[in-house]
Amino acid sequence: MAALTPDPLTEQTGLNAAQRRLRAQIAASELWSRVGDPAAHTEPARRAFLVRFECEVDPDGTLAPAERARRAEHARKAHFKRLALASSKARAAKAAARRAAKEGGARGVA
């Protein structure tokens, strides 16, 4: 059996993955407890995310604003569909690996 490689973040922080996740959840809860308007708080990030697609479809800034927005919306949709496809493939691969492991274990019991 292959040796497990140490998690560099565990070595760096002294926290395992579950502890890091809990620490992040605590930080998020503290942040949102102090924010009066969550939508306003995240607006700069949302805007920057959308600008990325505008720059992608109109790098020279020559399109009319309405056309740039239309194309950027399609680029954004394509981005999320690519993410969904990658997620679907990963889930299918994980399920296939589980099935193979289950079948391999069942054969070894004979």
Disulfide bonds with the S-S distance in Angstrom:
none
